Amino acid sequence: MQEIKIFSPLDNSLLGSIKSMSKEEVDKEVGKAKEAFYSWKEMPLSQRADIMYKAADLLVANTKKLADLLMMEVGKDQKSATSEVTRTADFIRFTADTAKSIHGESIQGDTFSGFSKEKIAMVTREPVGVVLAISPFNYPINLAASKIAPALVSGNTVVFKPATTGSLCGIELAKLFMEAGLPEGALTVVTGKGSEIGDYIVTHQDINFINFTGSTEVGLDISGKVHMVPLLMELGGKDAAIVLKDADLEFAAKNIVAGAFSYSGQRCTAVKRILVLEDVADKLIHYLKIEIEKLKVGNPLNVQADVVPLISEKAADFVWELIEDAKQKGAKLVIGGTREGTLLYPTLFDEVTEDMRIAWEEPFGPVLPILRVKTVDEAVKLANKSEYGLQSSVFTENLTDAFHVAGKLEVGTVHINNKTERGPDHFPFLGVKKSGIGTQGIRYSIEAMTRVKATVINLNR
């Protein structure tokens, strides 16, 4: 049996290993899920919900163990790691509550011309079957549970493929779901290199739905390979913070820095560019620099850090390429621009122009470009020019201007006077353009992973 060793990005220590599964082993796990579906979907919703509640309780009971593993495997600071576990428990509980509140409906025929009220449709929601849940490295517990819990409580079975980095956390999460009382096969786990089993599993004939969070590159590849299988995807972003003339600049700077640099910017919803009106740009930069200088940088094994080592040497090299490109093309370095191995110091560039890679590419690292604009319309045009459409922020004291700009932005979510971020988890979460397919959020995920079924009754025989 082949194995993949998992090393910590913090000290390169060996944390464990996972199976590098073959196609035959993948078939076996998918087969278990397919077989279990027929009995799992018949289990009363109240019983499925009880299992979710127990899984949430087990998460809380194992918070310290999971948070420690999160820190070591994906490099989070202890506070963020603990928050991810407790937030996930809340998510699972609310998912169970929400599932119990979703009811079917009846529709009488006489609401449409030419039909009798004695023709009635009973509309219910049915599980789709076997759901393939693919999670990313950066939130290996939360973004796994956000797929697994809505799928299971709806009566689907799940084949879970965690990212290789983060897979130890994912496996521990799956164990807790099983300990909570899931029957054999309701949740199975497949591990291995995407290059070896990725294409095979996404095109597997027994997969009925794919829920994926990850890079746009991989998402586009998946969507190009599957046919007649529903997709729910959250992909990349280049979230803009648009700062208008009348914004509270000190407040905006605090939000932007928190949104851009927490967990070193390794979040799809991180603030990844600032579009600021020229008249207030210098003053905003003054406040941004103050906030960036407050950030704690270092290894979370040694310090409660805001900016931590990136997940890999490859990731750090990519961000460094963007920094070097900006320097070479004339961007003004305000602060940062230094590197110690995979640890990059929070970096702010001013006078970024459209020919620079950092203006368009998603860094997934602690670097933030400022693009100055002369008008609000120019800011909106520049924001919409991106191939991504996940989220944006608008900072202004004028609510009319805020809604005017929000209405023109081609994104899934606009935050007014707040950093871009995911949540609360019962809010809709979606991306447009190359940032995703479909809508997530607790109720929306349940609806996405079920199908409408109409049973028509003719009372007049």
C-alpha positions in Angstrom: 0.0 0.0 0.0 1.4 3.4 -1.0 1.3 6.2 1.5 1.7 10.0 1.4 3.6 11.5 4.4 2.2 14.7 5.8 4.7 17.3 7.2 4.0 20.4 9.2 4.5 23.8 7.4 5.6 25.2 10.8 8.6 22.9 11.7 8.6 20.3 8.9 7.9 17.6 11.4 6.3 14.4 10.3 2.6 14.4 11.4 1.5 11.2 9.9 0.6 9.6 6.6 -2.5 8.9 4.5 -3.3 6.2 1.9 -2.5 7.0 -1.7 -5.5 5.1 -2.9 -5.8 3.3 -6.2 -8.8 3.5 -8.5 -9.9 0.1 -7.2 -9.9 1.4 -3.6 -11.8 4.5 -4.7 -14.4 2.2 -6.3 -14.8 0.3 -3.1 -15.5 3.5 -1.0 -17.9 4.9 -3.6 -19.6 1.5 -3.7 -20.1 1.6 0.1 -21.7 5.0 -0.2 -24.0 4.0 -3.0 -25.2 0.9 -1.1 -25.8 2.8 2.1 -27.8 5.5 0.4 -31.0 3.4 0.0 -31.3 2.8 3.8 -29.9 6.2 5.0 -32.4 8.2 3.0 -35.2 6.2 4.6 -34.1 7.1 8.1 -36.4 9.7 9.7 -35.1 13.2 9.5 -35.3 13.6 13.2 -32.8 10.7 13.7 -30.4 12.0 11.1 -30.6 15.4 12.9 -29.8 13.7 16.2 -26.7 12.3 14.7 -25.6 15.8 13.6 -26.2 17.1 17.1 -24.1 14.4 18.6 -21.3 15.0 16.0 -21.3 18.7 17.0 -21.0 17.7 20.7 -18.1 15.5 19.9 -16.4 18.3 18.0 -16.6 20.5 21.0 -15.4 17.7 23.3 -12.3 17.3 21.1 -11.7 21.0 20.5 -8.1 21.1 21.9 -7.0 18.0 20.1 -8.4 19.2 16.7 -7.1 22.8 17.2 -3.6 21.5 17.9 -3.8 19.3 14.8 -5.1 22.3 12.7 -2.2 24.4 13.9 0.4 21.8 13.0 -1.0 20.6 9.7 -2.1 23.9 8.1 -0.2 26.5 10.1 -3.0 28.3 11.9 -2.5 30.2 15.1 -4.1 28.6 18.2 -6.9 31.1 18.5 -8.0 30.8 14.8 -7.7 27.0 15.0 -9.9 26.8 18.1 -12.4 29.2 16.5 -12.7 27.0 13.4 -13.6 24.0 15.5 -16.2 25.7 17.6 -17.7 27.5 14.6 -18.0 24.2 12.8 -19.9 22.7 15.7 -22.3 25.6 15.6 -22.7 25.1 11.8 -23.6 21.4 12.2 -26.2 22.2 14.9 -27.8 24.9 12.8 -27.8 22.7 9.8 -29.8 20.1 11.7 -32.2 22.8 12.9 -32.7 24.2 9.4 -33.3 20.8 7.8 -36.2 20.2 10.2 -37.7 23.5 9.3 -37.7 22.9 5.5 -41.2 21.6 4.6 -42.8 20.7 1.3 -45.9 22.4 -0.1 -49.1 21.6 -1.9 -50.3 23.5 -5.0 -53.8 23.5 -6.3 -54.4 23.4 -10.0 -57.0 26.2 -10.2 -54.3 28.8 -9.6 -53.5 28.3 -13.3 -56.1 29.0 -16.0 -57.9 26.0 -17.4 -57.2 23.6 -14.5 -59.4 22.4 -11.6 -58.7 22.8 -7.9 -59.1 19.1 -7.6 -55.8 18.6 -9.3 -53.2 19.0 -6.5 -49.4 18.7 -6.6 -47.6 17.6 -3.5 -44.0 19.0 -3.7 -41.3 17.4 -1.7 -37.5 17.5 -1.6 -35.6 14.3 -2.2 -31.8 13.5 -1.7 -29.8 13.4 -4.9 -27.7 10.3 -4.0 -24.0 10.1 -3.5 -22.4 13.5 -2.9 -18.6 13.9 -3.6 -17.3 16.5 -1.1 -13.9 18.0 -1.9 -12.4 20.4 0.7 -9.4 22.7 0.5 -6.4 22.9 2.8 -7.1 26.3 4.5 -10.2 25.3 6.4 -9.9 21.5 6.5 -12.6 21.1 9.2 -15.0 23.9 8.6 -15.2 23.7 4.8 -15.4 19.9 5.0 -18.3 20.0 7.5 -20.1 22.7 5.4 -20.4 20.1 2.7 -20.8 16.9 4.7 -23.5 18.0 7.2 -26.0 19.5 4.8 -25.6 16.5 2.5 -26.0 13.9 5.2 -28.9 15.5 7.0 -30.8 15.7 3.6 -30.5 12.0 3.2 -27.5 11.8 0.9 -24.5 9.7 1.5 -21.0 11.3 1.1 -17.7 10.4 -0.4 -15.3 12.9 1.2 -12.0 13.8 -0.5 -9.9 16.1 1.6 -7.0 18.1 0.3 -3.8 16.2 0.9 -2.6 19.0 3.2 -5.4 19.0 5.7 -6.3 15.4 5.2 -5.3 14.4 8.8 -7.8 17.0 10.1 -10.4 15.8 7.6 -10.0 12.2 8.6 -10.4 13.1 12.3 -13.6 15.0 11.4 -15.0 11.9 9.6 -14.2 9.7 12.6 -16.3 12.0 14.8 -19.2 11.8 12.4 -19.0 8.0 12.5 -18.7 8.0 16.3 -21.9 10.0 16.4 -23.8 7.1 14.9 -23.6 7.2 11.1 -24.2 3.8 9.6 -21.5 2.1 7.6 -21.0 3.7 4.2 -23.0 6.9 4.9 -19.7 8.8 5.0 -16.6 7.3 3.3 -13.2 9.0 2.9 -10.9 8.8 -0.2 -7.3 10.1 0.0 -4.5 10.4 -2.5 -3.0 12.6 -5.1 -5.4 14.5 -7.3 -3.1 13.8 -10.3 -3.7 10.1 -9.8 -7.4 9.8 -8.7 -8.8 13.3 -9.2 -10.2 12.9 -12.7 -11.3 9.3 -11.9 -13.4 10.2 -8.9 -15.1 13.3 -10.3 -16.2 11.4 -13.4 -17.2 8.2 -11.5 -20.5 6.9 -12.8 -21.9 6.5 -9.2 -21.3 10.1 -8.1 -24.5 12.1 -8.3 -23.4 15.5 -7.1 -20.0 17.3 -6.6 -19.4 20.0 -4.0 -16.0 21.5 -4.4 -14.0 24.3 -2.8 -10.6 25.1 -4.2 -8.8 26.9 -7.0 -10.4 28.2 -10.1 -8.0 26.2 -12.2 -9.1 22.9 -10.7 -12.8 24.0 -10.7 -12.7 24.8 -14.4 -11.0 21.4 -15.0 -13.8 19.5 -13.1 -16.6 21.4 -14.8 -15.1 20.6 -18.2 -15.0 16.9 -17.5 -18.3 16.1 -15.8 -21.6 15.8 -17.7 -25.2 16.0 -16.3 -23.8 16.0 -12.7 -24.9 19.0 -10.6 -22.0 21.1 -9.3 -21.7 23.4 -6.3 -18.4 25.2 -6.3 -16.6 28.0 -4.5 -13.4 28.9 -6.3 -10.9 31.8 -6.3 -11.4 35.5 -5.7 -9.8 38.9 -6.1 -12.0 40.7 -3.6 -11.8 44.5 -3.8 -12.2 47.0 -1.0 -13.5 50.2 -2.6 -12.9 53.3 -0.5 -14.9 56.4 -1.4 -14.1 60.0 -0.5 -16.4 60.2 2.5 -15.3 56.9 4.1 -14.1 56.8 7.7 -10.6 56.1 6.7 -9.3 54.9 10.0 -12.2 52.4 10.3 -11.7 51.3 6.7 -8.0 50.7 7.3 -8.6 48.5 10.4 -11.1 46.4 8.4 -9.0 46.1 5.3 -5.9 45.0 7.2 -7.8 42.5 9.2 -9.4 41.2 6.0 -6.2 41.1 4.0 -3.7 39.6 6.3 -5.3 37.3 8.8 -4.0 33.7 8.3 -1.5 35.4 5.9 -4.3 36.1 3.3 -4.8 32.3 2.7 -8.5 32.7 2.3 -10.7 33.0 -0.7 -12.6 35.9 0.8 -9.5 37.9 1.9 -9.3 41.5 0.7 -6.9 41.2 -2.2 -6.9 44.8 -3.7 -7.8 48.3 -2.7 -9.5 50.7 -5.1 -9.4 54.1 -3.5 -10.3 57.6 -4.7 -7.2 59.6 -5.4 -8.3 62.4 -3.1 -8.1 60.2 0.1 -5.5 57.7 -1.0 -2.5 59.2 0.9 -4.5 59.5 4.1 -5.8 55.9 3.8 -2.2 54.6 3.3 -1.2 56.4 6.4 -3.8 54.5 8.5 -3.1 51.2 6.6 0.6 51.4 7.5 -0.2 52.0 11.2 -2.5 48.9 11.2 0.0 46.7 9.4 2.8 47.7 11.8 0.6 46.3 14.6 0.4 42.8 13.1 2.3 40.1 14.8 4.4 38.1 12.4 5.9 34.7 13.1 5.6 31.0 13.7 2.4 30.2 15.8 4.4 27.6 17.7 6.3 30.5 19.2 4.0 33.5 19.1 0.2 34.3 18.7 0.7 35.5 15.2 -1.5 37.2 12.6 0.8 36.5 9.7 2.2 33.0 9.7 4.3 30.9 7.3 2.5 30.0 4.1 1.4 26.5 3.5 4.3 25.5 1.3 7.5 26.6 -0.4 5.6 26.6 -3.7 3.0 28.9 -2.4 5.6 31.3 -0.9 7.5 31.3 -4.2 4.4 32.3 -6.1 3.6 35.2 -3.9 7.2 36.3 -4.1 7.0 36.3 -7.9 4.1 38.7 -7.7 6.0 41.0 -5.3 9.1 41.0 -7.6 6.9 41.7 -10.7 5.3 44.7 -8.9 8.7 46.1 -7.9 10.2 45.7 -11.4 7.2 47.4 -13.0 7.4 50.5 -10.7 5.0 49.8 -7.8 5.8 51.8 -4.7 6.6 49.6 -1.7 4.9 51.1 1.4 5.8 48.4 3.9 7.0 44.8 3.9 8.5 43.0 0.9 10.8 40.7 2.9 10.8 37.0 3.3 12.2 34.3 5.6 11.7 31.0 4.0 7.9 30.5 3.7 7.2 33.4 6.0 6.4 36.6 4.1 6.0 39.8 5.9 2.8 41.7 5.3 3.4 43.8 2.2 1.5 46.9 0.9 2.1 48.3 -2.6 0.9 51.8 -3.8 0.7 53.1 -7.3 -0.1 49.6 -8.7 -1.0 49.7 -12.4 -3.0 47.3 -14.5 0.0 45.8 -16.2 1.2 44.3 -13.0 0.3 40.7 -12.1 -0.6 41.6 -8.5 -3.5 43.7 -9.9 -5.3 40.6 -11.2 -3.9 37.4 -9.9 -5.0 35.9 -6.6 -1.9 35.7 -4.3 -3.2 33.6 -1.4 -0.6 35.4 0.6 0.1 38.5 2.6 0.4 41.1 -0.1 -2.0 43.9 -0.9 -2.0 46.3 -3.9 -3.5 49.8 -4.0 -4.9 51.0 -7.3 -5.8 54.7 -7.3 -8.9 55.9 -9.2 -10.3 59.3 -10.1 -14.0 58.5 -10.0 -16.4 56.0 -8.5 -17.3 54.8 -11.9 -13.7 54.0 -12.6 -13.5 52.0 -9.4 -16.5 50.0 -10.3 -15.2 49.4 -13.8 -11.8 48.3 -12.5 -13.5 46.0 -9.9 -15.6 44.3 -12.6 -12.7 43.9 -15.0 -11.5 41.0 -12.9 -12.3 37.4 -14.0 -13.4 36.7 -10.5 -16.6 37.7 -8.8 -16.7 36.5 -5.2 -17.1 39.5 -2.9 -16.3 43.2 -2.6 -16.4 45.8 0.2 -17.5 49.4 -0.1 -16.5 51.9 2.5 -18.6 55.1 2.6 -20.7 57.2 5.0 -23.4 57.6 2.3 -25.8 54.7 2.2 -27.2 55.8 -1.2 -23.7 55.7 -2.7 -23.1 52.4 -1.0 -26.2 50.8 -2.6 -25.4 52.5 -5.9 -22.0 50.9 -6.1 -23.2 47.6 -4.7 -25.8 47.3 -7.4 -23.2 47.7 -10.1 -20.6 45.3 -8.8 -20.5 41.9 -10.5 -19.9 39.7 -7.3 -21.9 37.3 -5.2 -21.7 39.4 -2.0 -21.1 43.1 -1.3 -20.1 44.2 2.3 -20.9 47.8 3.2 -18.4 49.2 5.7 -16.9 45.8 6.5 -14.1 43.5 5.3 -15.0 40.8 2.9 -15.6 37.5 4.7 -17.6 34.3 4.8 -20.5 34.2 7.1 -22.6 34.2 9.1 -23.0 30.6 7.8 -26.8 30.9 7.2 -26.3 33.8 4.8 -26.0 33.0 1.1 -22.5 32.5 -0.1 -21.8 32.5 -3.8 -19.5 33.6 -6.5 -20.1 34.7 -10.1 -17.9 34.5 -13.2 -14.9 32.3 -12.3 -15.5 32.4 -8.6 -18.0 29.6 -8.4 -21.2 27.8 -9.4 -24.3 27.8 -7.2 -25.2 29.1 -3.8 -23.9 27.8 -0.4 -25.0 28.7 3.1 -26.9 26.3 5.3 -30.3 26.4 3.8 -29.0 27.0 0.3 -26.6 24.0 0.5 -29.4 21.7 1.7 -31.6 22.9 -1.2 -28.7 22.5 -3.7 -28.1 18.9 -2.6 -31.8 17.9 -2.9 -34.1 17.8 -5.8 -37.7 18.8 -6.1 -40.2 16.1 -6.6 -43.9 16.7 -7.5 -46.6 14.0 -6.9 -49.8 15.0 -8.7 -53.1 13.9 -7.3 -56.3 13.9 -9.3 -59.3 14.0 -6.9 -61.9 14.1 -9.7 -61.8 10.6 -11.1 
